[in-house]
Amino acid sequence: MNDDDKTRLTRARPVRESISEMAEIVMPNDANPLNALVGGRLMHWIDLAGAMAAHRHSRERVVTASIDHMDFLVPVRVGDLVILRSSVNRVFHTSMEVGVKVWVENYHSEERRHVSSAYLTFVAIDEKGNRLAVPPVIPETEDEKRRYEDAVRRREIRRAEWARHKPR
């Protein structure tokens, strides 16, 4: 790898370069007996959407380190379209906080409703599982700047929880 390649991989990147969007149609095998999306399936999709944003930003392999509290705000039914949008909020040397927002879209009624939001932490790793430094992220919009600043508070909460549950 030459110096130009190294610079390209380590330069700070704007949030917009990490934005990822995915869509899923809820099929019967994604649902419970009430024809509602199973929460675990939605959590899986959120993890995938978050990993895409983390991968796009870091240009490295990433693993999920944590996921914050989640609420399921409205039911999602078989046949509905689920839209997941993710982006990197902030980088903390080897870890990244990624925000994922989920909507359900009923294409018959053209109605879109907020289903859930989550913050996940991903860590960049090499092929041996060693942590890698991640380039900084540059927030540009007011919303991105707010999420960037709020990420510090959320990180402190996560660290306090981890310390509380840490094996002694």
PASE-107430 format. One record per residue: residue number from 0; chain; x, y, z of N, C-alpha, C, O in turn; residue in one letter. Coordinates in steps of 0.001 Angstrom, whole numbers. Atoms other than C-alpha are relative to their C-alpha. Layout:
N
SITE    n  chain      n_x      n_y      n_z     ca_x     ca_y     ca_z      c_x      c_y      c_z      o_x      o_y      o_z  res
SITE  NUM      A        X        Y        Z        X        Y        Z        X        Y        Z        X        Y        Z    A
...
END
This chain:
168
SITE    n  chain      n_x      n_y      n_z     ca_x     ca_y     ca_z      c_x      c_y      c_z      o_x      o_y      o_z  res
SITE    0      A      860    -1177        0        0        0        0      906     1240        0     1804     1361      833    M
SITE    1      A     -816    -1216       52     1476     3367     -989     -564     1073      930    -1634      902     1514    N
SITE    2      A      393    -1065     -930     1253     6615     1002    -1341      629     -371    -2108     1006      515    D
SITE    3      A     1287     -560      429    -1668     7923    -1093    -1163     -877      453    -2197     -366      883    D
SITE    4      A     1046      929     -447    -3709     4802     -288     -205      108     1517    -1341      106     1989    D
SITE    5      A       89     -119    -1457    -2910     5122     3445     -714     1289      395    -1548     1288     1301    K
SITE    6      A      642    -1293     -286    -3940     8795     3451    -1492      -75     -303    -2315      421      466    T
SITE    7      A     1410      115      385    -7183     7980     1636     -780     -795     1044    -1921     -453     1355    R
SITE    8      A      695      851     -962    -8062     5290     4180      -88      607     1391     -960      213     2165    L
SITE    9      A      -12     -548    -1346    -7264     7395     7266     -533     1423       88     -609     1975     1186    T
SITE   10      A      482    -1381      -29    -8648    10806     6269    -1385       63      644    -2173     -878      549    R
SITE   11      A     1327     -227     -577   -11638    12224     8149    -1032       -2    -1123     -764      472    -2228    A
SITE   12      A     1061       93     1004   -14910    11592     6317    -1283      624      531    -1587      503     1717    R
SITE   13      A     1287     -547     -441   -18232    13429     6421    -1002    -1114      291     -923    -2205     -275    P
SITE   14      A     1053      958     -350   -21227    11650     7953     -681     -528    -1255     -979    -1719    -1348    V
SITE   15      A      761      389     1205   -22919    11615     4527      615    -1176     -751      -89    -1897    -1458    R
SITE   16      A     -642     1132      683   -20344     9109     3244     -330    -1338      666     -129    -2392       62    E
SITE   17      A      338     1245     -699   -21511     6557     5834    -1479     -351     -123    -1871    -1471      207    S
SITE   18      A     1451      230       24   -25261     6898     5225     -331    -1239     -829      117    -1391    -1965    I
SITE   19      A      438     1223      665   -26821     3565     4331    -1497     -134      183    -2047      259     1211    S
SITE   20      A     1440      233     -100   -30399     2650     3626     -290    -1380     -549      243    -1781    -1583    E
SITE   21      A      435     1310      482   -31970     -755     3298    -1499     -127      190    -2096      549     1028    M
SITE   22      A     1444      226      -70   -35495    -1968     2784     -259    -1499       28      428    -2278     -634    A
SITE   23      A      394     1407     -113   -37141    -5259     3697    -1519      -79      -76    -2220      751      504    E
SITE   24      A     1437      285      -11   -40597    -6609     2924     -223    -1061     1066      467    -2081     1084    I
SITE   25      A      278      957    -1072   -42049    -8394     5946     -746    -1192     -607    -1850    -1059    -1134    V
SITE   26      A      555     1239      529   -42719   -11973     4902     -571     -839     1158     -258     -577     2320    M
SITE   27      A      585      830    -1072   -44693   -14628     6828     1046     -629      928      793     -775     2124    P
SITE   28      A    -1020      610     -871   -41465   -16238     8099      685     1026      906     1478      646     1767    N
SITE   29      A     -527    -1051     -868   -40548   -12858     9693     -973      338     1133     -671     1171     1987    D
SITE   30      A     1091     -425     -881   -43764   -12736    11711     -350    -1051     1051        3    -2226      948    A
SITE   31      A      524      881    -1045   -45352   -14180    14825    -1413     -465     -412    -1879      -99    -1491    N
SITE   32      A     1347      480      366   -48797   -15918    14879    -1041     1118     -174    -2120      872     -714    P
SITE   33      A      910    -1130      182   -50436   -12452    14972      297      780    -1281     -257     1857    -1504    L
SITE   34      A     -429     -633     1251   -48834   -11591    11605      742     1315      223      735     2188     -644    N
SITE   35      A     -808    -1176     -307   -46651    -8958    13282     1474     -389      -39     1842    -1503      334    A
SITE   36      A    -1438      234       83   -42911    -8665    12711      558     -384     1364      250      263     2365    L
SITE   37      A     -658      440    -1223   -40891   -10520    15341     1091     1023      347     1864     1426     -521    V
SITE   38      A     -968     -998     -427   -38775    -8086    17380     1439     -402     -284     2256      450     -632    G
SITE   39      A    -1361      472      254   -35653   -10224    16982      409      170    -1452     1574      439    -1744    G
SITE   40      A     -304     -198     1423   -35890   -10010    13198      318     1478     -250     1260     1801     -973    R
SITE   41      A     -262    -1426      154   -36101    -6215    13394     1362      351      594     2101     1148       17    L
SITE   42      A    -1309     -257     -606   -33099    -6189    15730     1127     -474     -921     2161      185    -1029    M
SITE   43      A     -983      513      959   -31188    -8302    13197      186      991    -1148     1315     1296    -1532    H
SITE   44      A      -80     -964     1093   -32025    -5848    10412      695     1281      457     1485     1857     -291    W
SITE   45      A     -645    -1202     -540   -30974    -2917    12628     1509     -223      106     2292      668     -223    I
SITE   46      A    -1419      311     -108   -27641    -4622    13296      666       26    -1374     1767      558    -1519    D
SITE   47      A     -556       -9     1359   -27075    -5155     9561      104     1420     -549     1123     1790    -1132    L
SITE   48      A       -4    -1379      489   -28017    -1563     8709     1116      800      682     1816     1573       28    A
SITE   49      A    -1060     -691     -719   -25682     -259    11411     1381     -425     -463     2276      408     -606    G
SITE   50      A    -1293      512      462   -22833    -2484    10251      358      574    -1369     1525      856    -1637    A
SITE   51      A     -279     -583     1314   -23191    -1153     6706      560     1406      126     1526     1751     -555    M
SITE   52      A     -492    -1369     -184   -22740     2446     7887     1414      -18      593     2283      729      143    A
SITE   53      A    -1318       85     -637   -19776     1495    10120     1064     -472     -993     2187       33    -1004    A
SITE   54      A     -920      517     1016   -18155     -452     7294      310     1072    -1049     1462     1238    -1452    H
SITE   55      A     -209    -1045     1003   -18661     2384     4806      927     1087      529     1760     1617     -206    R
SITE   56      A     -842    -1056     -567   -17044     4852     7180     1429     -485      225     2381      175     -191    H
SITE   57      A    -1330      466     -415   -14132     2762     8468      777     -660    -1134     2008     -683    -1112    S
SITE   58      A     -617      772     1090   -13444      799     5261      728    -1235      546     1717    -1698      -22    R
SITE   59      A     -579     1175     -658   -12655    -2122     7576    -1101     -965      413    -2286     -639      337    E
SITE   60      A      948      927     -616   -14299    -5214     9047     -471      645     1299      291     1345     1967    R
SITE   61      A      516     -539    -1263   -16536    -4269    11957     -785    -1087      728    -1350    -1995      119    V
SITE   62      A      803      893     -837   -18136    -6121    14842     -853      859      921     -470     1969     1289    V
SITE   63      A      896     -701     -910   -21035    -5087    17033      509     -156     1420      738    -1272     1886    T
SITE   64      A     -441       28    -1390   -19907    -4138    20537    -1172      191      951    -1187     -386     2038    A
SITE   65      A     1156     -217     -869   -23225    -2922    21957    -1161      578     -805     -995     1119    -1899    S
SITE   66      A     1192     -661      522   -26746    -1823    21220     -725      584     1202     -890      -77     2227    I
SITE   67      A      695     -667    -1095   -28590      657    23378    -1455     -453       59    -1915    -1257     -752    D
SITE   68      A     1420      264     -228   -32145      465    24617     -818      176    -1282     -549     1078    -2075    H
SITE   69      A      881     -102     1167   -34839     -118    21970    -1448      -91      445    -1786     -859     1345    M
SITE   70      A     1445      110     -161   -38576      466    21942     -587     -305    -1366      -82      150    -2392    D
SITE   71      A      736      288     1226   -40967     -900    19355    -1282      820       80    -2186      496      851    F
SITE   72      A     1041    -1014     -153   -43366     1988    18797    -1328     -350     -659    -2391      -37     -123    L
SITE   73      A     1225      384      705   -45864      613    16284      188    -1403     -570     1313    -1794     -878    V
SITE   74      A     -150     1342      576   -46600    -2888    14993      307       83    -1490      -82     1025    -2181    P
SITE   75      A     -327      139     1417   -45263    -3952    11625     -613    -1319     -442     -398    -2350      194    V
SITE   76      A      767     1168      436   -47401    -6411     9669      603     -659    -1235     1369      -48    -1980    R
SITE   77      A     -396      721     1206   -46768    -9048     7033     -455      813    -1212    -1593     1276    -1277    V
SITE   78      A      285     -767     1207   -46597    -7306     3664      455     1444       76      548     2114     -953    G
SITE   79      A     -481    -1374     -135   -45372    -3987     5090     1447       97     -489     2178     -892     -522    D
SITE   80      A    -1365     -290      408   -42176    -2402     3822      705      689     1168      209     1686     1693    L
SITE   81      A     -782     -568    -1090   -39540    -1674     6483     1208      721     -605     1964      139    -1381    V
SITE   82      A    -1108     -819      486   -37056     1130     5756      937      276     1178      497      745     2228    I
SITE   83      A    -1011     -232    -1045   -33832     1349     7806     1062      939     -560     1622      691    -1628    L
SITE   84      A    -1004     -976      418   -31497     4334     7552     1025      139     1123      659      304     2286    R
SITE   85      A    -1060      -25    -1007   -28132     4432     9332     1118      950     -416     1327     1229    -1596    S
SITE   86      A    -1186     -821      253   -25118     6688     9681      865       16     1255      383     -214     2365    S
SITE   87      A     -929     -103    -1121   -22044     7082    11859     -213     1356      667     -179     2394        5    V
SITE   88      A      185    -1236     -766   -22663     9658    14610     1321      577      492     1543     1787      443    N
SITE   89      A    -1276     -469     -568   -19191     9814    16145      979    -1166       30      585    -2330      112    R
SITE   90      A    -1068      993      -92   -15866     7993    16200      776      252     1285     1078     1395     1630    V
SITE   91      A     -815      -48    -1211   -13958     7207    19402     1210     -918     -198     1243    -2013      363    F
SITE   92      A    -1238      704      335   -10559     5992    18115     -259    -1323     -743     -136    -1352    -1967    H
SITE   93      A      242     1273      697   -11412     2301    17369    -1487     -340      -81    -1871    -1270     -791    T
SITE   94      A     1434      298        7   -15164     2403    17994     -778     1132     -654     -318     2272     -725    S
SITE   95      A      891     -959      655   -18012     4149    16216    -1393     -150      570    -1875    -1270      741    M
SITE   96      A     1424       50     -317   -21482     5055    17400     -754      211    -1296     -498     1158    -2040    E
SITE   97      A      830      -60     1196   -24000     4427    14652    -1450      124      432    -1903     -596     1321    V
SITE   98      A     1432     -140     -239   -27602     5597    14698     -773     -666    -1121     -428     -531    -2295    G
SITE   99      A      878      633      987   -30310     3571    12967    -1434      416      308    -1890      303     1446    V
SITE  100      A     1409     -357     -149   -33851     4819    12417     -804     -878     -945     -408    -1115    -2086    K
SITE  101      A      810      957      742   -36615     2502    11230    -1411      543     -189    -2016     1075      742    V
SITE  102      A     1383     -360      309   -39920     3265     9521     -699    -1192     -639      -70    -2051    -1258    W
SITE  103      A      821      964      724   -42739     1083     8322     -794      793    -1024    -1327     1866     -741    V
SITE  104      A      717     -653     1087   -44311     1970     5030    -1056     -961     -521     -750    -2069     -961    E
SITE  105      A     1083      780      579   -47688      673     3989     -231      572    -1396     -759     1673    -1545    N
SITE  106      A       64     -545     1358   -47587     1040      226    -1414       82     -539    -1632      732    -1562    Y
SITE  107      A     1402     -162      418   -51387      642      -76     -527     1364      434    -1167     2070     -346    H
SITE  108      A      505    -1270     -529   -52145     3638     2136     1007     1144     -161      681     2304       94    S
SITE  109      A    -1082     -977      146   -48829     5426     1402      339      678     1326      805     1817     1347    E
SITE  110      A     -282     -525    -1328   -48445     5923     5159     1364     -507      466     1688    -1682      288    E
SITE  111      A    -1303      365     -560   -44981     5937     6779       10      395     1471     -292     1536     1823    R
SITE  112      A      -23     -268    -1444   -44588     5619    10568     1329     -446      591     1946    -1414      146    R
SITE  113      A    -1243      316     -696   -41594     5605    12883     -213    -1249      857    -1141    -1297     1663    H
SITE  114      A      111     1268     -728   -41069     2088    14297      960      -50     1181      573     -427     2287    V
SITE  115      A    -1010      135    -1038   -37853     2282    16280     1239      791     -391     1460     1097    -1562    S
SITE  116      A    -1317     -590      211   -34498     3984    16682      958     -692      955      566    -1118     2042    S
SITE  117      A     -993      652     -856   -31297     2531    18084     1368      601     -245     1672     1092    -1332    A
SITE  118      A    -1399     -380      105   -27713     3462    18775      824    -1255      252      630    -1954     1246    Y
SITE  119      A     -860     1168     -108   -25116      769    18227     1450      453       15     1792     1494     -545    L
SITE  120      A    -1436     -244       24   -21388      681    18860      649    -1126     -784      421    -2306     -517    T
SITE  121      A     -760      952      803   -19163    -1008    16299     1478      267      198     1893     1404      422    F
SITE  122      A    -1447     -102     -118   -15446    -1703    16530      602     -529    -1293      206    -1584    -1789    V
SITE  123      A     -720      441     1194   -13169    -1936    13506     1091     -980      423     1799     -755     1405    A
SITE  124      A     -999     1020     -330   -10954    -5026    13502      732     -459    -1262      235     -319    -2380    I
SITE  125      A     -726      603     1114    -8296    -6641    11343     -374    -1479      -96    -1239    -1959      637    D
SITE  126      A      337     1414      229    -8346   -10248    10105      305     -894     1196     -185    -2021     1263    E
SITE  127      A     -324      776    -1199    -6907   -11428    13455     -869      392     1193     -742     -180     2276    K
SITE  128      A      872     -437    -1081    -9528    -9621    15526      560     1136      834      -21     1498     1857    G
SITE  129      A     -592    -1134     -721    -7260    -6786    16659     -720     1288     -377    -1096     1487    -1533    N
SITE  130      A      657    -1290      240    -8826    -3332    17035      840      863     -929     2070      836     -889    R
SITE  131      A     -655     -920      922    -8024     -780    14346     -488     1418      247    -1651     1626      595    L
SITE  132      A      396    -1403      -96    -8037     3002    14512     -949      329    -1152     -798     -166    -2269    A
SITE  133      A     1014     -397      987   -10974     4572    12678      155     1492     -279      363     2276      646    V
SITE  134      A      -89    -1430      325   -10830     7890    10812    -1115      791      679    -2210      266      880    P
SITE  135      A     1052     -841     -594   -12733    10773    12439    -1154      212     -979    -1007       74    -2194    P
SITE  136      A     1170     -318      816   -16205    11642    11219     -255     1500      124      -28     2099     1175    V
SITE  137      A      243    -1442       29   -17174    15173    10231    -1504      252     -129    -2086       -8    -1182    I
SITE  138      A     1422     -351      108   -20734    16280    11059     -129     1337     -742      639     2269     -502    P
SITE  139      A      166    -1217      798   -22010    18910     8617    -1330      707      278    -1362     1932      398    E
SITE  140      A     1309     -618     -209   -25734    19484     9204     -232      233     1494      489     -313     2330    T
SITE  141      A      326     -246    -1412   -27289    20765    12439     -384    -1298      700       20    -1523     1841    E
SITE  142      A      407     1280     -582   -28852    17330    13059     1224     -892      241     1332    -1520     1294    D
SITE  143      A    -1210      799     -166   -25504    15582    12506      861      534     1150     1438     -246     1908    E
SITE  144      A     -774     -607    -1085   -23784    18041    14868     -625     -308     1363       85     -568     2334    K
SITE  145      A      689      338    -1255   -26434    17426    17548      278    -1451      379      611    -1734     1530    R
SITE  146      A     -258     1411     -277   -26030    13632    17244     1468     -229      382     1768    -1055     1245    R
SITE  147      A    -1435       86     -295   -22229    14042    17281      260      381     1460      970     -330     2171    Y
SITE  148      A     -187     -458    -1385   -22349    15989    20566     -692     -928      993     -131    -1231     2046    E
SITE  149      A      745      889     -896   -24997    13715    22135      680    -1359      166      474    -2037     1172    D
SITE  150      A     -667     1309      -58   -22850    10652    21386      938     -111     1201     1122    -1201     1744    A
SITE  151      A     -896       19    -1169   -20430    11631    24169     -781     -383     1254     -322    -1203     2048    V
SITE  152      A      849      311    -1161   -23238    11529    26760     -429    -1460      -28     -392    -2140      997    R
SITE  153      A      425     1400      100   -24500     8182    25457     1160     -945      293      967    -2001      897    R
SITE  154      A    -1168      835     -264   -20967     6779    25588      279      -75     1498      615    -1141     2013    R
SITE  155      A     -204       -5    -1453   -20619     7816    29230    -1009     -905      689     -658    -1617     1629    E
SITE  156      A     1041      874     -570   -23907     6055    30038      353    -1463     -258      246    -2293      644    I
SITE  157      A     -380     1382      328   -22756     2890    28234     1165     -463      867     1160    -1583     1378    R
SITE  158      A    -1162      363     -818   -19430     2929    30083     -387     -217     1458      114    -1138     2102    R
SITE  159      A      451      158    -1386   -21147     3386    33448     -751    -1320      164     -558    -2021     1157    A
SITE  160      A      739     1277      -44   -23477      453    32709      960    -1180      -85      820    -2159      648    E
SITE  161      A     -975     1080      140   -20575    -1706    31594      768     -199     1301      963    -1332     1740    W
SITE  162      A     -741       82    -1259   -18629     -894    34771     -860     -616     1108     -365    -1381     1936    A
SITE  163      A      923      535    -1018   -21686    -1710    36903     -180    -1504     -128     -351    -2200      872    R
SITE  164      A      241     1423      238   -22069    -5142    35301     1288     -788     -230     1249    -2000     -441    H
SITE  165      A    -1282      631      250   -18369    -5877    34863      259    -1101     1022       76     -887     2221    K
SITE  166      A     -335     1079     -951   -17350    -9236    36372     1153      417      890     2106     1051      438    P
SITE  167      A    -1042     -396     -971   -15251    -8781    39488      938    -1127      263     1874     -981     1049    R
END
